[in-house]
């Protein structure tokens, strides 16, 4: 299912997963953190969410999950001599330096990475439905004249059916132009109607 960033929440993703639906986000609400290193640069185990290495490649003295956060402890020498010290999530304490990353921000960062990798596909597929929604709103779905779930479902179903029939009739009458692409044959660019 291709959805807008407003649908991003833990409950939506959990419910979709239980129903066997894969959610593709076209955007995410909230601002992406820029002053710190992205949490995806840490080597974090995908199953246990335990930090294995920091972005500079150092192994923590001990790491684990506590209170909805993944934590990793590094020695003062390691963090003090690191070139990424200014942008790291590490906080200096008496015994050592600690990195604490909330599991919610970790999951959001992972989703952002997946979204960036598939952005072109997600946006193009979602953009197709926007035109249909606009056409349906102009044909009466902007403000329904009925109340109640059953009546609204029936009216919406009939309006969608009518819109599909109109588009099919227009297609049969040759109202849609074929998409013209180009292909190279023996070094010559030729138009190809798809």
Kinemage of the C-alpha trace (Angstrom):
@kinemage 1
@onewidth
@group {chain A} dominant
@subgroup {mainchain}
@vectorlist {calphas} color= white
{ca unk a 1} P 0.000 0.000 0.000
{ca unk a 2} L 1.453 3.375 -1.027
{ca unk a 3} L 0.582 6.029 1.563
{ca unk a 4} L 1.442 9.562 2.585
{ca unk a 5} L 3.794 10.339 5.483
{ca unk a 6} L 0.860 11.223 7.724
{ca unk a 7} L 0.101 7.497 8.026
{ca unk a 8} L 3.465 6.727 9.664
{ca unk a 9} L 2.952 5.341 13.155
{ca unk a 10} L 3.942 2.224 15.032
{ca unk a 11} L 0.325 1.023 15.262
{ca unk a 12} L -0.284 1.421 11.507
{ca unk a 13} L 2.834 -0.566 10.621
{ca unk a 14} L 2.002 -3.273 13.180
{ca unk a 15} L -1.610 -3.628 11.967
{ca unk a 16} L -0.481 -3.717 8.324
{ca unk a 17} L 2.104 -6.395 9.086
{ca unk a 18} L -0.520 -8.538 10.858
{ca unk a 19} L -2.803 -8.217 7.810
{ca unk a 20} L 0.024 -9.086 5.400
{ca unk a 21} L 0.176 -5.588 3.898
{ca unk a 22} L 3.481 -3.908 3.095
{ca unk a 23} L 3.399 -0.136 3.656
{ca unk a 24} L 5.359 2.100 1.256
{ca unk a 25} L 5.711 5.659 2.572
{ca unk a 26} L 6.163 8.517 0.120
{ca unk a 27} L 7.288 10.869 2.896
{ca unk a 28} L 7.559 10.990 6.679
{ca unk a 29} L 6.292 13.588 9.081
{ca unk a 30} L 8.755 15.229 11.432
{ca unk a 31} L 12.186 16.617 10.755
{ca unk a 32} L 15.157 14.460 10.012
{ca unk a 33} L 17.960 15.037 12.544
{ca unk a 34} L 20.918 16.796 10.903
{ca unk a 35} L 23.208 17.954 13.735
{ca unk a 36} L 24.132 14.373 14.762
{ca unk a 37} L 25.304 11.330 12.855
{ca unk a 38} L 22.400 9.278 11.493
{ca unk a 39} L 21.723 6.359 13.815
{ca unk a 40} L 21.840 4.042 10.802
{ca unk a 41} L 25.614 4.659 10.614
{ca unk a 42} L 26.009 2.635 13.808
{ca unk a 43} L 26.405 -1.111 13.250
{ca unk a 44} L 23.215 -2.256 14.991
{ca unk a 45} L 21.985 -5.849 14.944
{ca unk a 46} L 18.711 -5.988 13.001
{ca unk a 47} L 17.091 -8.598 15.255
{ca unk a 48} L 18.241 -7.616 18.742
{ca unk a 49} L 18.831 -3.851 18.136
{ca unk a 50} L 22.113 -4.071 20.083
{ca unk a 51} L 24.929 -1.743 18.962
{ca unk a 52} L 27.887 -3.804 17.675
{ca unk a 53} L 30.150 -0.953 16.485
{ca unk a 54} L 30.141 2.828 16.343
{ca unk a 55} L 30.458 4.694 12.994
{ca unk a 56} L 34.241 4.939 13.537
{ca unk a 57} L 34.436 1.135 13.887
{ca unk a 58} L 35.049 0.846 17.646
{ca unk a 59} L 33.486 -2.039 19.600
{ca unk a 60} L 31.665 -1.081 22.839
{ca unk a 61} L 32.848 -2.444 26.186
{ca unk a 62} L 29.256 -3.528 26.824
{ca unk a 63} L 25.903 -2.912 25.113
{ca unk a 64} L 22.258 -3.762 25.616
{ca unk a 65} L 18.627 -2.673 25.549
{ca unk a 66} L 17.079 -0.857 28.510
{ca unk a 67} L 13.945 1.306 28.923
{ca unk a 68} L 13.131 1.464 25.213
{ca unk a 69} L 16.696 2.465 24.299
{ca unk a 70} L 19.696 0.685 22.885
{ca unk a 71} L 22.798 1.656 24.875
{ca unk a 72} L 26.505 1.121 24.306
{ca unk a 73} L 29.411 2.031 26.579
{ca unk a 74} L 32.809 3.087 25.181
{ca unk a 75} L 36.035 3.938 26.998
{ca unk a 76} L 37.097 7.585 27.412
{ca unk a 77} L 40.211 6.961 25.270
{ca unk a 78} L 38.191 5.648 22.325
{ca unk a 79} L 35.672 8.524 22.288
{ca unk a 80} L 38.248 11.190 23.178
{ca unk a 81} L 40.427 10.384 20.133
{ca unk a 82} L 37.585 9.852 17.645
{ca unk a 83} L 37.334 12.204 14.647
{ca unk a 84} L 33.503 11.972 14.696
{ca unk a 85} L 33.330 13.033 18.362
{ca unk a 86} L 31.530 16.341 17.662
{ca unk a 87} L 28.640 14.742 15.750
{ca unk a 88} L 28.321 11.500 17.756
{ca unk a 89} L 25.489 10.582 20.121
{ca unk a 90} L 28.094 9.757 22.793
{ca unk a 91} L 27.791 11.458 26.196
{ca unk a 92} L 30.757 11.593 28.563
{ca unk a 93} L 30.139 10.135 32.021
{ca unk a 94} L 32.417 9.460 35.024
{ca unk a 95} L 33.367 5.852 34.154
{ca unk a 96} L 32.947 5.859 30.371
{ca unk a 97} L 31.111 7.400 27.401
{ca unk a 98} L 27.562 6.210 26.698
{ca unk a 99} L 25.538 6.177 23.474
{ca unk a 100} L 21.757 6.024 23.992
{ca unk a 101} L 19.456 5.729 20.993
{ca unk a 102} L 15.700 5.320 21.421
{ca unk a 103} L 14.224 2.356 19.579
{ca unk a 104} L 11.534 4.614 18.071
{ca unk a 105} L 14.133 6.896 16.455
{ca unk a 106} L 16.082 3.813 15.309
{ca unk a 107} L 12.986 2.389 13.585
{ca unk a 108} L 12.158 5.793 12.059
{ca unk a 109} L 15.711 6.081 10.692
{ca unk a 110} L 15.507 2.616 9.186
{ca unk a 111} L 12.207 3.536 7.516
{ca unk a 112} L 13.764 6.758 6.162
{ca unk a 113} L 16.614 4.729 4.612
{ca unk a 114} L 14.154 2.329 2.954
{ca unk a 115} L 12.084 5.294 1.780
{ca unk a 116} L 15.119 7.029 0.233
{ca unk a 117} L 16.110 3.841 -1.593
{ca unk a 118} L 12.606 3.412 -3.101
{ca unk a 119} L 11.572 7.080 -3.366
{ca unk a 120} L 11.102 7.196 -7.150
{ca unk a 121} L 8.852 4.127 -7.204
{ca unk a 122} L 6.862 5.151 -4.107
{ca unk a 123} L 6.183 8.700 -5.319
{ca unk a 124} L 5.293 7.689 -8.875
{ca unk a 125} L 2.837 4.991 -7.776
{ca unk a 126} L 1.161 7.247 -5.215
{ca unk a 127} L 0.926 10.136 -7.712
{ca unk a 128} L -1.327 8.007 -9.916
{ca unk a 129} L -4.088 7.820 -7.324
{ca unk a 130} L -4.028 11.591 -6.682
{ca unk a 131} L -5.591 12.260 -10.093
{ca unk a 132} L -8.323 9.706 -9.443
{ca unk a 133} L -9.115 11.231 -6.053
{ca unk a 134} L -9.291 14.692 -7.608
{ca unk a 135} L -11.643 13.495 -10.347
{ca unk a 136} L -13.889 11.731 -7.834
{ca unk a 137} L -14.053 14.816 -5.613
{ca unk a 138} L -15.187 16.924 -8.553
{ca unk a 139} L -17.926 14.367 -9.280
{ca unk a 140} L -19.532 14.591 -5.846
{ca unk a 141} L -17.288 12.796 -3.353
{ca unk a 142} L -16.152 16.088 -1.845
{ca unk a 143} L -19.401 16.346 0.114
{ca unk a 144} L -21.692 13.333 0.303
{ca unk a 145} L -25.442 13.851 0.524
{ca unk a 146} L -25.939 10.769 2.687
{ca unk a 147} L -25.003 9.865 6.265
{ca unk a 148} L -24.001 6.558 7.800
{ca unk a 149} L -21.303 4.038 7.027
{ca unk a 150} L -23.407 1.717 4.862
{ca unk a 151} L -24.965 4.474 2.736
{ca unk a 152} L -21.615 6.257 2.323
{ca unk a 153} L -19.948 3.003 1.249
{ca unk a 154} L -22.645 2.322 -1.345
{ca unk a 155} L -22.534 5.872 -2.771
{ca unk a 156} L -18.716 5.862 -2.924
{ca unk a 157} L -18.724 2.439 -4.609
{ca unk a 158} L -21.215 3.611 -7.232
{ca unk a 159} L -19.270 6.813 -7.959
{ca unk a 160} L -15.989 4.866 -8.339
{ca unk a 161} L -17.736 2.357 -10.636
{ca unk a 162} L -19.162 5.177 -12.765
{ca unk a 163} L -15.724 6.828 -13.000
{ca unk a 164} L -14.139 3.525 -14.102
{ca unk a 165} L -16.835 2.951 -16.728
{ca unk a 166} L -16.345 6.481 -18.105
{ca unk a 167} L -12.590 5.918 -18.353
{ca unk a 168} L -13.070 2.531 -20.036
{ca unk a 169} L -15.463 4.024 -22.622
{ca unk a 170} L -12.968 6.832 -23.288
{ca unk a 171} L -10.227 4.209 -23.768
{ca unk a 172} L -12.388 2.232 -26.228
{ca unk a 173} L -13.055 5.409 -28.206
{ca unk a 174} L -9.307 6.087 -28.467
{ca unk a 175} L -9.321 9.003 -26.052
{ca unk a 176} L -6.013 8.106 -24.417
{ca unk a 177} L -2.789 8.674 -26.337
{ca unk a 178} L -0.227 5.867 -26.282
{ca unk a 179} L 2.935 6.522 -24.301
{ca unk a 180} L 5.839 7.113 -26.681
{ca unk a 181} L 9.256 5.921 -25.579
{ca unk a 182} L 12.471 5.628 -27.519
{ca unk a 183} L 14.738 2.683 -28.110
{ca unk a 184} L 18.067 2.316 -29.887
{ca unk a 185} L 18.328 0.015 -32.878
{ca unk a 186} L 21.783 -0.293 -34.455
{ca unk a 187} L 22.761 3.079 -32.974
{ca unk a 188} L 19.629 4.857 -34.297
{ca unk a 189} L 17.048 6.217 -31.823
{ca unk a 190} L 13.574 5.022 -32.833
{ca unk a 191} L 10.181 5.905 -31.295
{ca unk a 192} L 8.438 2.956 -29.648
{ca unk a 193} L 4.717 3.163 -28.790
{ca unk a 194} L 3.883 1.324 -25.571
